Structures are given as C-alpha cells and as structure tokens.
Amino acid sequence: MTIDVACTPTTDGWTCRVRLTEDGTSTHHEVSVKRRDLARLAPAATEPDDLVRRSFDFLLAREPKESILRSFDLTAIARYFPEWERAIRDA
C-alpha cells in the first residue's frame, strides 16, 4: 500500500489530501488537522504529514481503503477506534 500525503495550511491548521494506492486502484481522502490536535498528538511535529500517514497506517490495519471516510477531521478516528489516540502517541 502506498500512502501519499500532501498538506496545505489553513487558518486553524491544515487540509491534507491523501491518496491510497494498492494493486492499481486508488482512493482519495481529505483530512483536516487542527493545530491544537497536532500539538497534542505529535508535540515535536511542525507539520501534520507524518501524523496523518501514521493514522492511515492505523486505519488500514483495521479496514480496507474503500471503507475509510472520504472527508473527515483527523480526531474523528477516535469515535470509531477509541484506541487510536493512544496508539498514535505511543508510536
């Protein structure tokens, strides 16, 4: 699985476009990341790219790429997978 992440700054954080490619098929996702969430989940990071990539690795270990929401706020992952936040901070 290839995970391509491109983040663009917004007024309160970033909008990240993610493309997941496997076996010649791709899905596209748009993820918003707030500055406060990046500071809480990845305190040493100045950009969200790695956090978003690790979050998609986490999701892909649990569901196929086609099941991942097409547009969401990064913290919405915790509603579906309560262990996500702990797993991301510990990684």
Backbone as JSON Lines, residues from 0, in Angstrom:
{"i":0,"aa":"M","n":[0.86,-1.18,0.0],"ca":[0.0,0.0,0.0],"c":[0.89,1.24,0.0]}
{"i":1,"aa":"T","n":[0.6,2.15,-0.89],"ca":[1.29,3.43,-0.93],"c":[0.37,4.49,-0.36]}
{"i":2,"aa":"I","n":[0.9,5.3,0.56],"ca":[0.13,6.38,1.17],"c":[0.82,7.69,0.81]}
{"i":3,"aa":"D","n":[0.17,8.49,-0.04],"ca":[0.69,9.81,-0.41],"c":[-0.08,10.87,0.35]}
{"i":4,"aa":"V","n":[0.65,11.77,1.03],"ca":[0.02,12.81,1.83],"c":[0.56,14.17,1.39]}
{"i":5,"aa":"A","n":[-0.34,15.11,1.14],"ca":[0.03,16.48,0.81],"c":[-0.84,17.42,1.64]}
{"i":6,"aa":"C","n":[-0.21,18.21,2.51],"ca":[-0.96,19.08,3.42],"c":[-0.78,20.54,3.03]}
{"i":7,"aa":"T","n":[-1.87,21.29,3.13],"ca":[-1.89,22.71,2.83],"c":[-2.35,23.45,4.07]}
{"i":8,"aa":"P","n":[-1.63,24.51,4.48],"ca":[-2.04,25.27,5.67],"c":[-3.4,25.95,5.48]}
{"i":9,"aa":"T","n":[-4.16,26.02,6.57],"ca":[-5.41,26.77,6.62],"c":[-5.31,27.72,7.81]}
{"i":10,"aa":"T","n":[-6.35,28.45,8.09],"ca":[-6.28,29.42,9.19],"c":[-6.07,28.78,10.55]}
{"i":11,"aa":"D","n":[-6.65,27.59,10.78],"ca":[-6.52,26.96,12.1],"c":[-5.8,25.62,12.06]}
{"i":12,"aa":"G","n":[-5.14,25.31,10.94],"ca":[-4.44,24.05,10.84],"c":[-4.04,23.72,9.42]}
{"i":13,"aa":"W","n":[-4.46,22.54,8.95],"ca":[-4.11,22.06,7.62],"c":[-5.26,21.26,7.02]}
{"i":14,"aa":"T","n":[-5.3,21.25,5.71],"ca":[-6.12,20.31,4.96],"c":[-5.15,19.37,4.27]}
{"i":15,"aa":"C","n":[-5.31,18.09,4.5],"ca":[-4.4,17.1,3.92],"c":[-5.15,16.24,2.92]}
{"i":16,"aa":"R","n":[-4.58,16.14,1.75],"ca":[-5.13,15.26,0.72],"c":[-4.31,13.97,0.74]}
{"i":17,"aa":"V","n":[-5.02,12.86,0.84],"ca":[-4.37,11.56,0.98],"c":[-4.82,10.67,-0.18]}
{"i":18,"aa":"R","n":[-3.85,10.04,-0.82],"ca":[-4.16,9.06,-1.87],"c":[-3.59,7.72,-1.43]}
{"i":19,"aa":"L","n":[-4.46,6.72,-1.4],"ca":[-4.07,5.35,-1.05],"c":[-4.08,4.53,-2.32]}
{"i":20,"aa":"T","n":[-2.96,3.9,-2.64],"ca":[-2.86,3.12,-3.87],"c":[-2.38,1.71,-3.55]}
{"i":21,"aa":"E","n":[-3.1,0.74,-4.13],"ca":[-2.74,-0.66,-3.95],"c":[-3.3,-1.45,-5.12]}
{"i":22,"aa":"D","n":[-2.47,-2.3,-5.68],"ca":[-2.89,-3.18,-6.78],"c":[-3.57,-2.42,-7.91]}
{"i":23,"aa":"G","n":[-3.04,-1.24,-8.24],"ca":[-3.56,-0.48,-9.37],"c":[-4.84,0.29,-9.11]}
{"i":24,"aa":"T","n":[-5.36,0.26,-7.88],"ca":[-6.54,1.04,-7.55],"c":[-6.19,2.07,-6.48]}
{"i":25,"aa":"S","n":[-6.9,3.2,-6.52],"ca":[-6.64,4.29,-5.57],"c":[-7.93,4.79,-4.96]}
{"i":26,"aa":"T","n":[-7.81,5.32,-3.75],"ca":[-8.88,6.08,-3.13],"c":[-8.29,7.42,-2.72]}
{"i":27,"aa":"H","n":[-9.14,8.43,-2.63],"ca":[-8.7,9.78,-2.28],"c":[-9.48,10.23,-1.06]}
{"i":28,"aa":"H","n":[-8.77,10.9,-0.16],"ca":[-9.35,11.32,1.11],"c":[-8.89,12.74,1.43]}
{"i":29,"aa":"E","n":[-9.75,13.49,2.12],"ca":[-9.39,14.83,2.58],"c":[-9.54,14.86,4.09]}
{"i":30,"aa":"V","n":[-8.46,15.21,4.77],"ca":[-8.44,15.17,6.23],"c":[-8.06,16.54,6.77]}
{"i":31,"aa":"S","n":[-8.84,17.04,7.69],"ca":[-8.47,18.32,8.32],"c":[-7.77,18.02,9.65]}
{"i":32,"aa":"V","n":[-6.73,18.81,9.91],"ca":[-5.94,18.66,11.13],"c":[-5.83,20.04,11.77]}
{"i":33,"aa":"K","n":[-6.28,20.16,12.99],"ca":[-6.17,21.43,13.71],"c":[-4.81,21.53,14.39]}
{"i":34,"aa":"R","n":[-4.31,22.76,14.51],"ca":[-3.0,22.97,15.14],"c":[-2.96,22.4,16.55]}
{"i":35,"aa":"R","n":[-4.01,22.6,17.31],"ca":[-4.02,22.1,18.7],"c":[-3.96,20.57,18.75]}
{"i":36,"aa":"D","n":[-4.57,19.91,17.75],"ca":[-4.52,18.45,17.71],"c":[-3.13,17.95,17.34]}
{"i":37,"aa":"L","n":[-2.47,18.63,16.41],"ca":[-1.1,18.25,16.08],"c":[-0.2,18.42,17.3]}
{"i":38,"aa":"A","n":[-0.36,19.52,18.02],"ca":[0.46,19.78,19.21],"c":[0.22,18.72,20.29]}
{"i":39,"aa":"R","n":[-0.99,18.24,20.4],"ca":[-1.32,17.24,21.42],"c":[-0.88,15.83,21.02]}
{"i":40,"aa":"L","n":[-1.07,15.49,19.75],"ca":[-0.8,14.12,19.29],"c":[0.63,13.89,18.84]}
{"i":41,"aa":"A","n":[1.28,14.94,18.37],"ca":[2.67,14.83,17.89],"c":[3.41,16.11,18.28]}
{"i":42,"aa":"P","n":[3.7,16.28,19.57],"ca":[4.25,17.53,20.08],"c":[5.52,18.04,19.39]}
{"i":43,"aa":"A","n":[6.34,17.15,18.89],"ca":[7.59,17.58,18.25],"c":[7.4,17.98,16.79]}
{"i":44,"aa":"A","n":[6.24,17.69,16.22],"ca":[6.0,17.94,14.79],"c":[5.61,19.39,14.53]}
{"i":45,"aa":"T","n":[6.05,19.9,13.39],"ca":[5.64,21.23,12.95],"c":[4.67,21.14,11.78]}
{"i":46,"aa":"E","n":[4.62,19.99,11.15],"ca":[3.72,19.72,10.02],"c":[2.98,18.4,10.32]}
{"i":47,"aa":"P","n":[1.76,18.23,9.81],"ca":[0.97,17.04,10.15],"c":[1.19,15.82,9.24]}
{"i":48,"aa":"D","n":[2.02,15.92,8.23],"ca":[2.16,14.85,7.24],"c":[2.41,13.48,7.87]}
{"i":49,"aa":"D","n":[3.37,13.39,8.77],"ca":[3.71,12.11,9.39],"c":[2.57,11.6,10.26]}
{"i":50,"aa":"L","n":[1.95,12.48,11.02],"ca":[0.81,12.09,11.86],"c":[-0.33,11.53,11.01]}
{"i":51,"aa":"V","n":[-0.62,12.19,9.9],"ca":[-1.68,11.72,9.01],"c":[-1.3,10.36,8.41]}
{"i":52,"aa":"R","n":[-0.07,10.22,7.98],"ca":[0.39,8.95,7.39],"c":[0.28,7.81,8.41]}
{"i":53,"aa":"R","n":[0.73,8.06,9.64],"ca":[0.65,7.04,10.68],"c":[-0.8,6.71,11.02]}
{"i":54,"aa":"S","n":[-1.66,7.71,10.97],"ca":[-3.09,7.49,11.24],"c":[-3.71,6.62,10.15]}
{"i":55,"aa":"F","n":[-3.31,6.82,8.91],"ca":[-3.82,5.97,7.83],"c":[-3.24,4.56,7.94]}
{"i":56,"aa":"D","n":[-1.99,4.42,8.35],"ca":[-1.45,3.08,8.61],"c":[-2.32,2.37,9.65]}
{"i":57,"aa":"F","n":[-2.66,3.09,10.7],"ca":[-3.51,2.56,11.76],"c":[-4.85,2.1,11.19]}
{"i":58,"aa":"L","n":[-5.49,2.97,10.4],"ca":[-6.78,2.63,9.82],"c":[-6.7,1.43,8.89]}
{"i":59,"aa":"L","n":[-5.67,1.41,8.06],"ca":[-5.54,0.33,7.07],"c":[-5.27,-1.03,7.72]}
{"i":60,"aa":"A","n":[-4.76,-1.03,8.93],"ca":[-4.58,-2.29,9.66],"c":[-5.92,-2.84,10.15]}
{"i":61,"aa":"R","n":[-6.97,-2.0,10.07],"ca":[-8.26,-2.39,10.62],"c":[-9.39,-2.46,9.6]}
{"i":62,"aa":"E","n":[-9.19,-1.82,8.44],"ca":[-10.24,-1.82,7.42],"c":[-9.64,-1.56,6.05]}
{"i":63,"aa":"P","n":[-10.35,-1.98,4.99],"ca":[-9.85,-1.73,3.64],"c":[-9.92,-0.25,3.28]}
{"i":64,"aa":"K","n":[-9.1,0.17,2.35],"ca":[-9.04,1.57,1.97],"c":[-10.4,2.11,1.51]}
{"i":65,"aa":"E","n":[-11.2,1.27,0.9],"ca":[-12.51,1.69,0.42],"c":[-13.5,1.99,1.54]}
{"i":66,"aa":"S","n":[-13.22,1.51,2.75],"ca":[-14.11,1.75,3.89],"c":[-13.78,3.03,4.66]}
{"i":67,"aa":"I","n":[-12.64,3.63,4.38],"ca":[-12.23,4.85,5.08],"c":[-13.03,6.03,4.54]}
{"i":68,"aa":"L","n":[-13.53,6.85,5.44],"ca":[-14.3,8.03,5.04],"c":[-13.52,8.87,4.04]}
{"i":69,"aa":"R","n":[-14.21,9.5,3.12],"ca":[-13.54,10.31,2.09],"c":[-13.13,11.69,2.61]}
{"i":70,"aa":"S","n":[-13.84,12.19,3.61],"ca":[-13.53,13.51,4.16],"c":[-13.86,13.49,5.66]}
{"i":71,"aa":"F","n":[-12.88,13.88,6.48],"ca":[-13.11,13.87,7.92],"c":[-12.04,14.66,8.65]}
{"i":72,"aa":"D","n":[-12.36,15.04,9.88],"ca":[-11.39,15.65,10.79],"c":[-10.59,14.5,11.4]}
{"i":73,"aa":"L","n":[-9.29,14.67,11.52],"ca":[-8.42,13.59,11.98],"c":[-8.9,12.98,13.3]}
{"i":74,"aa":"T","n":[-9.37,13.81,14.22],"ca":[-9.76,13.3,15.54],"c":[-11.03,12.45,15.48]}
{"i":75,"aa":"A","n":[-11.76,12.46,14.36],"ca":[-12.94,11.62,14.22],"c":[-12.58,10.13,14.28]}
{"i":76,"aa":"I","n":[-11.34,9.8,14.01],"ca":[-10.9,8.4,14.06],"c":[-11.2,7.8,15.44]}
{"i":77,"aa":"A","n":[-11.03,8.61,16.48],"ca":[-11.23,8.12,17.85],"c":[-12.68,7.71,18.12]}
{"i":78,"aa":"R","n":[-13.63,8.25,17.37],"ca":[-15.03,7.83,17.55],"c":[-15.23,6.39,17.11]}
{"i":79,"aa":"Y","n":[-14.5,5.99,16.09],"ca":[-14.63,4.63,15.55],"c":[-13.64,3.66,16.2]}
{"i":80,"aa":"F","n":[-12.48,4.18,16.56],"ca":[-11.42,3.36,17.15],"c":[-10.86,4.11,18.37]}
{"i":81,"aa":"P","n":[-11.44,3.88,19.55],"ca":[-11.03,4.62,20.75],"c":[-9.55,4.47,21.09]}
{"i":82,"aa":"E","n":[-8.92,3.4,20.65],"ca":[-7.5,3.17,20.95],"c":[-6.56,3.95,20.06]}
{"i":83,"aa":"W","n":[-7.08,4.62,19.02],"ca":[-6.25,5.33,18.04],"c":[-5.32,6.36,18.69]}
{"i":84,"aa":"E","n":[-5.87,7.23,19.51],"ca":[-5.08,8.31,20.08],"c":[-3.89,7.78,20.89]}
{"i":85,"aa":"R","n":[-4.12,6.8,21.7],"ca":[-3.03,6.2,22.49],"c":[-2.0,5.55,21.57]}
{"i":86,"aa":"A","n":[-2.48,4.83,20.57],"ca":[-1.58,4.14,19.64],"c":[-0.73,5.16,18.87]}
{"i":87,"aa":"I","n":[-1.31,6.27,18.47],"ca":[-0.57,7.29,17.71],"c":[0.46,7.98,18.59]}
{"i":88,"aa":"R","n":[0.1,8.31,19.79],"ca":[1.05,8.98,20.68],"c":[2.18,8.05,21.09]}
{"i":89,"aa":"D","n":[1.9,6.75,21.2],"ca":[2.93,5.78,21.6],"c":[3.85,5.37,20.46]}
{"i":90,"aa":"A","n":[3.44,5.67,19.22],"ca":[4.23,5.21,18.05],"c":[5.48,6.04,17.85]}
